[in-house]
Amino acid sequence: MKILYALTAILAAMAAPASAQSDLGGASWIGEPAYALEQDGLRMGFASEPAAKEDEYQYVQLDLGEDRRFDKLRIHFARPHGDPARPGVLVPRALRVYTDRNERFDKTFMRIAENLEIDPDSTEPLEIALSAYKLRYLRFVCTKLAPRPEGGFCFALGEIEVLEGGINIAGQAKVSAGSSREADGWTRLAINDGELLPQPANALRARRMSQEPALALRREFRLPAAPRAATLLVATRGVARTRLNGVEVPGTGVGSGFAAADEVVWTSHDAKDLLAKGANCIGVLLAPGWHGGRGEFAAISTLPAVDIGLDRLPRYLARLVVECEDGSRHSIESDGKWTWSQAGAVRESDLLRGEATTAAANLGAWDKAGLDDTAWRPVAIEPAAGAARRRARAIGAEPRWVPAVLSLAPQSGQAVYDFGEVVVGGVSLRYASQPNMRLSLRHGLDADEEGRLVPAQGDGALDRLQALAKGPEAWEPLFALHRFRHVQLTASEAWQPFQPPAMEEVRARAIAYDPIQLGAFQHSSPDVRAVAAELARRPEPPFDEVRRWLLRRHAGVELPDGGDGEWILRAPESESASAEWTQAGRAGSWSAKRASDGIECVATVPEGARVVLELAPGQASLPVVDGVEVAPERGADGVARVLLPAGRRAIRLALE
C-alpha cells in the first residue's frame, strides 16, 4: 500500500486575500456533543446526569446500524473500584428494555423486558434471553434511579453485550443517551468498548478505529414573505453538504473541508431560489475532513499520544441571511436551536479511507420542514469568536466527469473499471439492485496487464453500500475523496451471479486540485505533521519500523526490531502519554502522567517478556513499584534500570 499520497492544502491557490473577513457574527461551531476527554485516568463506565427524582426518565440507546438478529442481552454494572467480586455502583433499581426499527421509539417499538427489579448488592451481570429478535435499536430505560452519595439520583452501567449465537455484536453500535456524564472517567463510549472493568482511557483510545456515522443537523425557520435575496456563508471543521428544503445548496459538497483546523475558511453561496414563504428547513450532513479524519494515518495510529483525530468530532459554522420582499431581513445562524442525529444512511465516513452507506437507514424527510424530530438531540456549541478567517472558492462546485472503460471482464462477482487518467474525487454509478445487496468500491492507482488492481487491496480506500430494494438505483459516496485511476466493484457472495453496470453507467467525479507535496500537509495536529515529515524522510518505510518510531517518540517505549528481545519503558517528556502494543505474540501497555511531585505510571507486563524500566537523570533512585521501593541496577553505561515482573504494575517516580 502506498502509505501516503500528495493531496493536501488545495485551497491555497484559490483563496481570496487573508484579510477578507466573513460576516459570520453570531454564529457558533455546532455538532455532536464531545466525548469525555481521555488524556489520563481510567474509563469507568456510563453514567447518566444527576436527576432530582428517582423516577425521572433516563435511558441509554444502542444503534446497531442495520437490522441484526440477536438472542441474548447481558448487562454489566459499573465497577469503578475495579473489583469483580464487589457489587457495582449506582446500580439501576429497575430497568425496561425496548427494541425498534427507528430511533424515536414512538410507533413500532416492542418491550422485551418489563420493569426488571435489580438487587444492588448482586455481583452477577443481568442476562435477558430473547427469541432471536431482529431489529436495529435497543433502548435501556431506567425506571428507578439509584441514589447518589452527593444527593440526587442517576444510574450507571459498565458494559452492554448484545449476543448473536454467543458472539457480542455490540462493539460497533453507536451510543446515544437521554443524558450522559462526560467527565471524571464516565463516558457513553464505555458502554460497548469490550471492557468489563476500568481500563486506562488513553490505551482504550488506540483501539477505537471505526469511523463515525455522518452527522445530520437541522433547523426549521419561517419567512413572512418570499425571499428577494439570500446568502449562505459556510465554514467547516470537516466536510459538509448543506441542504435547504430538501435540495443541496450548489457548491457545498466538498466545500472548505480541506483547511487546517487552526484556520477558518468560509465559502459563500446564493440560496434565494431554494427558499419560500412560510416554513423552511436547513439541513446539513457533516463528516470528518482533514481536521478530524483518520485518513491514511489510521494504519499506523498505534498509540493515542499521536492525535490523528480519533476524538476530534467535526463541526459546522454557518449564517444564512435572507432579505424578503416585504422588506424584512432575517438571519439564521448555527446556534443552540439546531438538533442532530447519527441515524442516517452514511454509517461510516472518512475523507480518504472511504465511507459505508446503508440505504435502509433512512431519516425520512429530515431536511424539510414538518419532521417530527423529537428523537433528535440538541447540538453542542463552541464559540467561534476571534478565529482567523479567509474566504475561499468552494472545492468541487464544478466537477469534471470522466467516463470509464471496463478493463476486467466480470468474474467472481467483480469488475474493474479504468478511467484512463488519475483523478481525485469519487465514483458515480447506476446498477441493478436486489434487496439488501452489498457492494464495495476499491480504489487503486495501478493495475496489471489483465486489469487487476496492484496491489490486490488497491490503496486502501474502500466505499461500501448496502442496497435497499430491487430495481435500478444510483450510488455516489457523499464525502469520500480518493486519488485513483482504477476501481474494483465487488458484490458480496450472497448476490452471485452479479451483472455489473455497463461502462456508460460508471463515471468518475473529478475535482480540480493542486497537488502539494507532503511538506505542506495541512492537518490540525502537530503530531500528525511530525509523522508525515518522518514518513517523507523515509519513503515507504516498513509498517513495523514506523510503529516502533511512533512508540519511541511519543510514549517512551523502545521495542526490539522483531523477535523476543527486551522492552524498555521510559517516562516521556510530555505531560502524559500512553500506548499499547503486541510484540512476539505478547501484548503490553504503558501510560505515564506527570504530577506535581513526580510521575505516575502503569505498565502491563505479559508472562515471558523481559520488560525494563529505564530511569532518566533527575528521577529518584528508588522508584516505587506497587507501593514498594525497588533498588535499580546501574549498568556499565551508567543508566539505572528496574526489571518489572509480569502483571499490571503501578509505578511512581519521584522527581529530585
N, C-alpha and C positions, 0 to 999 in steps of 0.2 A: 504494500500500500504506500502510496506517496503520502508521507506524513503531513506535508504542507503544500499548499499552492498559493500563488500570489493573487489574492482577491481582497483588497483591503480598502483604504481610505478613498473611496471613489467619489466622495462629494467634493473633494478639494478643488478639482478643476472646474466644477460647475457652480461653486458658491458665489454669492454676491459678496461685496466687501464686508469684513468682520464688523465694521462699525454700524451696519444696518441693524436696527432694533425692531423687534416684533411688538405687536400690540396684544400681548397675552396677559395684560394686567388683570388680576383677579382669578386667573386660572391656577389650579394646583395639579401636581402629579397625582394620578389616581391609578388604582389597580387592586389586585388581591391583597388582603392583609398579610403582612410579612410573617414568616415563621419565627419561632423563638431564635434569638441569636445563640449560636452554639460554639463560641470561641473556646470555652473551657467548661469544666464541671461535668456532671452526669446528666444524661437524659433519663428522666424518671418515669414518664408516662403521660397520659392525657388527663387533664382536669378541667372541669367547667369553671366558668367565672362564678364568684360568690353570689348567692341569691338570698333574699330576705326571708323567704318562706320555704319550708321543706317540700312543698308540692308545686313549686314553680316549674314550668315546662322547660326541661333541659334535655338535649339529645346529642348524639354523635352519629354520623352517617357515612357509609361507605358506598362509593360508586365503582362498580366492577368494570365499567367501560362498555360492556355489552351484556346481553343475556348469558348467564352462566348457570350451570347445574351444580348444586351443592347439596350435601346430605347431613351436615352437622356443623354447628357453631360451637366454638369453645372460647369462653370469655375469661381472661386472667385479670386479677385485680392488681392495682398498683402497689409495688413494694419498694418505695424509695430507700428503705433501710437495707435492701439487698439480701435479705434472709428468706429463702423459700419456705422455711419451716414456720415462719411467723405469719399471722394474718395480714391482709392488705390494709391500706389506709384509705379513708374516705370512700369506703365500700358503699355502693348504692344499696339502699334498703329494699327497693323494689324496681323491677325492670319490665318493660314491654318491648317486644321486637316486632318490627313491621318489615315487609318487603313490597316492592312495587317496580313498575317498569318506567316510572317517571320520577323526577327528583322532588316533586311537590307533595306527593303523598296525599292528594286531595280527591281522587276519584276511584282508582283501581287498586288501592293498597290492600294488603292482606295481613292480618295479625297472625304471627306464627308462634308467639309466646305471650301469655297473658299474665300480667302482674306477678312475675316471679319474685317471691319473697326470698331474701338472701340473708344468710347468717353472717354478720360482720366478723365473727371470730373464725370462720371457716378458712382452712389453708388450701382447699382444693379449688381448681377452676370450675366455672359453671359451664356445663355442657347441655346443648339443646339438640336432640336428634330430630331430623326432618325427613320428609318423604320425597327426597330428590326434587326439591324446588328448582326452578329455572327462571330466575329473574335477575334484574340488574342492580337495584338499590336495596340497601339494608339500613334501617334506622333503629337505633337502640335508644329508647326513651326511658329516662329515669323518672319514675312516678313518685318516688320518695327519696329525697336527697339526704346525704349524710351530714351530721352537724360538724362544723369546723371548730377547732380549738380556739381560733381567734374570734369566733362568732359568725353567725350566718350559716348557710348550707351550700353544699356542692356535691359533685361525685367525681370519682377518679377511676380510670381503668389502666391496666398495664399493657394489654395486648388483646386483639380480637383475631381469632383464626376462623376462616371460612374453609371448611374441608370438603373436598370433592374426591371421593374414593381414598380418603386418608391423606390427600395432598392439600396443603394450605395454599389457596389461591388468592388470599387477601393481600399479598405483598405488593401488587401493582395497583391496588384500588386507590382512588383519590378520596381524601378525607375532608369532610366539612362538619361543622358543628353549630348548634344553636348559640353556643358561646364556648370559647376555648381560652384558657390561660396560657399565654405565650411568654413565659418568663420563669426564671428560677428552676430551670430543668424540666418544666412542663411544656409540652407542645403536642398539637394534634398529629404531628408526624410520627409520634411514638406508638400510635395505636396499631400500626401494622408494619413496624420495622423489623419484625422477626426476633426481637429480644424480649425475654420474659422478666429480666431483672435489669436494673440500671447499668448502663454502659457509658464509657467516655464519649461525650457528644461529638467531639472532634473526629474520633475514629469512625463513628457512625456516618458522618457526613461523606466520607470517602466512598461509602457503599451506595449512596443514593444517586445512581447514574441514570435512572429512567427519566425521559423528558416529561415535562408537564403538558397537560392539555392546553390548547389555546384558550385565552380568557375572553369571554363575551361581556361587554359593558353596554349599558343602555341608559337613556334618559328620555322621558317624554316631556313635551312642552307645547304650548298653544300660541298661535299667532292670531291677532284680532283682524288681520286683513291679508290679502295676497302680498307676497314679497315683491318689492321693487328692486332690491339688490341684496345679496347675501355673500359673505366671505367667510370661509372656514380656514383658520390657522391651526396647524397640527405639528406637534413635536412628539417624538417617542424615545423612550429608552427600551428599545426592542423594535419590532416591526408591526405595523398596524394596518388594517383595512377598515376604513370608515364608511358607514352607510347612512343614508338619510331616507327614511320611509321605504326601506327595502331595496334601495338602489345604491350601488357602490359609488362613492364620490370619485370621479375620474382623477387618476394620478396618485391616489393614496395607497396603492397596492404594496409597493416596496417602500416608498416614502423616504423618510430620513433615518431609517434604522441602521445606517452604517457609520454613524458618527460615534466618536468616543464618548464614554459616559460623562466625562467632565466638561462636555461642550453641548449646549442645547442648540440643535439645528432644526429650524422650522420651515414648513412649506405652506404655500397659500393656494387656495382652491375656490373657484366660483361655484357656489351652491344654490343659486337662485332657482334654477329650473327643477330642483329636487324638493322644494318646499311648497306648502299650500296653506291657505287659510284654515284655521282650526287646529285640530290635534296633529302633532308631528312627533317623530321619534328619531333620535340619533343613536346609532348602534356601532359598536367597534369590536372587531376581533383582534386581539393583541397576543403576540407571541415573542419569544426571545429573539434578539438580533445580536450584533457584536457585543452589546452591553452585557447580556445575561446568557448568551448561548454557550454551549459546551464546544461546538464545532469539532475540529479535528483534535483538539486537546483532550477530548474525553478519553481517548485510548490510553493516555499517559497520566491521567489525574489520579495517581495512586495515593495521594495524601491531601488532606483538607487544607494544609497550610498554603497550598497553591490555590489561590482564589480564582477559579476559572468560571465563576458564575453559577455554581451549583445551588446557591441560595439567593442569587440576585434575581428577583422577580421583575418582569417587565413593567413599565409604567407609561402612562399616556397623559399628554398635556394638550389642551385644545381650547379654542374660543370661536364660537360661531356668532357673527354679528349680522343682524337682519334689519334692513330698513323696509317698512311696509308702505303700501300705497296710501294709507291713511295718515302718513307722516310719523308714525310711532317708530321707535328704534328699540331693538331687543338684543340682549347679549346672553348667550348660553355658554357657560364655562365648564370645564372639568372641575367638579367640586363634590361635596358630600351628598348631593342629590342623586348621584348615579348609583346603580346597583350592578352586581357581577354574578356570573355563573361559569362553571367549568364543565357543564354537562353537554356541550356541543359536539359536533361531528369530528373535529380535529382533536384526537385523543393524545397525540404526542407531537411535539413540534420543536425543531431545532434548525436554525438557519442553514447550516451546512450538512448536518448528519441526515436530515430529512424529516418527514412527518408521517403519521399514521392516521388514517381517516376511517371512521365507521359511519356509514351512511344512515344506519338505523338510529344513531344518537342524534335526534332531531330536536332542536329547541323550539320548533314551531315558528311563528311569525315574530321572532324575538326582536327584529329590527323595525317593527311597525307599531304604531300606536294601538292601544287597546289590549295588549298582552296582560294576562294575569301573571305578574311576576312576584307573587308573594313568597315563592321559594328562593328568590334571588337575595343576595346579601348586600349590605351597604359596603361601598368601596373604602379602601384605605386611602388616606390623604397625606401627601407630603408637600410642604411648601416649596414653591418654585422661585420665590423672590431672590434676586441677586445673582441668578445664574447667567453666565456669559451666553449670548445668543447671536446667531447669524442666520441669514436666510439662505436657502438652497433650492435648486430646482429639483422637483421630485424625481426619484430614480424609477425607471421602468414605466413612465407615463406613456411613452410612445414605443412599444416593443416592436421588434422586427421578427417576423415569423419565418422559421426555417423548415422546409419540408424534409421528410425522412425517406430513406431507402431501406427496404427490408434486406439486411445483409446476411442473415442466417435463417434458413428455412425453418419453420416451426417444428420442434421436436421436444418430447417430454414436457409439454406444456410451456415451452419457452420460445421466444422470438427476439432477435436482436435487430435494432434499427440504427442506421448510420446517417448522421446529419451532414456529413461531408466537410465539416469545419468544427473547430472548438467554439462552443457557445457558453455563455453564462446566463443562467435563467432556469427554466423548468420545462416540463413536457406536458402538452395538452393532447388528449386522445379521446376518441369515441369508440365504444366497444359494445358487444352484445352481452348483456349482463344476465346472470342467473341469481336466484335468491341466495344471499349470504356468500356469494363468490368472493374469494380472496385473491387479490392481485398485488404484485410488487414491481417496482421500477428500480433497477440497479443501474447506477451511472458509472461511466468509465471514460478515460481518455484514449485508451488503446484497445485494439482487437487484433487477433491473429489472422492468418490468411483465410481461414474458414469463417471468420466473422465472430468468433467467441471472444468475450471480454478477457483482457490480460491486465492484471491477474483475474482469476475467476470471480473474485468478490468485487471487482472494479475498484473504485477509490474509497469505498466505504459509505457513500451517500446512497440511502435507500428510502424510497417512499412506498407506503403500503396503503391498501384500500380494502375495506370490507364492503362489498356492494349490498344493495337492499332488495331490489325486485328484479323480475325478469323483463328483458326488453332493452332497447338502445339507451345507453347512458353516456355521460361525458365525465371526464375526470381531469382536473388540473390542480396539483398541490397549491395551496394558498400562500405558504410562507417559505417553503424550502427554496434555496438558491444554490444551484450546483454549477460546476465547471466540467463540461463533458463534451464528447463527440458521439459516443455510443450509449445506448440504453438497452438493457435487457428486461423484457416484460415477461413475467412468470405468473402462471396461475397455479394455485395450490393443487395438490394431488387429487383432492376430492372433486375437482371440476375438470377432469380429463375425459375425452379429448377437448382441447381448448382451441377455438378458432380466433387467432389474434387479429387485431384490427388491420385493415388494408393500409398501404402506405399513405394514401391520401387522408386517412383518419388520424394520422400521428404527425405532430409538428412540434418544434421547439420554440418556446417564447424567449427570444434572446433580448437582453437589455444592454444598453450602452454602458461601458465601464472603462476605467483607466487601470491597466494592470500595474500595481505598485509593488515593488519588491518587499520582501519580508521586513526589512529595516523600518518601514513606515507602517507596520502593523498597528491598527487602531483598535485597541481593546481597553476596557475600563480598568483592568488590573495591572499594576506594575509587575507583579509576579508573572503574569502571562507574557508580558513583553520580554521579561528576562528569559523565560523558557524559549520564546521564539528566537531570541538572539543566540541562545545556546544551540538550538537546532540549526540555525543558519550557519553557525561556525563549523558544525559537523554535519554536512548534508547526509541525509538518510542514515542516521545512527541506528544501531540495533535497539529494539524496544527496551531490553533489559538494561542497557547502558544508560538510556535516558531515565529509566525508573530509578536506578541507583544514584544518578546525579541529582535528581529531584529530592530523594530522601536525604542525601548528604547535605544539600544546600539549605533545605527548609526545615528539616526536623532533627538534624544532628545524628542521623542513623547511617552507619557505614556497613554495607553488606559486601561479602566477598564476591568475586567475579565468578558466580556459579558455584556449584559443588556444596560441600558441607563445612565451610570454614567458620571463622569466628565473627559474630556480630558485635559491633562496637556501638554503644549508645553514648551520646554526649548531650549535655544541656544546651539547647540552641541559644543564639544571641537574641532572638526575638522574645517578646513578652510571653508568648505561648505558641506551642506547636504540637502537632500530633500526627501519627501515621500508623498504618498497619500494613503488613506485607506477608508474603509467603516465599520462603527460600528453601530449596531442597526438600519440599514437601512439608515444611514446618511453618506454622503461622505465628507471627509475633506482632506486638503493638507497643507504641511508645508515645507518651504525652508528657509535656513539661509546661509548668506555669510559674512565672515569677511572682513572688510575694514580696512584701516589704522587707523581710529579713532573710529571704532565702529562695530556693527553687523547689517546688513540689512536683514530683514526677510519679508516673505509674508505668510499669513495664509488665508485659505479659511474655513469659519465657516458656517455650514448649519443652517437653521432655526430649532429651538427647541433643539439644542445641547448646553451644557454648556462647553465652552472652556476657559481655564485659561492659561495665560502666566505667567510662574514662573521665577522670576529673581534670578540669582545667585549672590553671593558676588562678588564685583568688577564691576558690571554693574550699570549704572546710576540709581538713584532712581526715575527719571521721564522719563520713556520711551515715545517715540513719536509714536502715532498711527494715521495714515492717516494725518500726519502733525500737530497733536495737542498733546501737552504734557498731559499725564494721570497720576494722582497720584495713586500709587498702594496701596493695602490694605495689611497690615502686620498681619499675623495670629499669633496664640499662639505659633507656632513653630519658629517664627521669620523670616519666609520666606515671601518675598514680592510677591504679585500676582496681576495680572490685568485681569479682566473679559472682554473677547473680544465679541463685538456684531457680529451678523450674517453678512455675506458678505465677500468680498475679502479685506483683511486688510494689508496695508503696514506698517511695524513696523521698528523703528530704535532704537537700544540700544547703547547709548554712553558708552565708557569704561572710568572708573575713573582713 
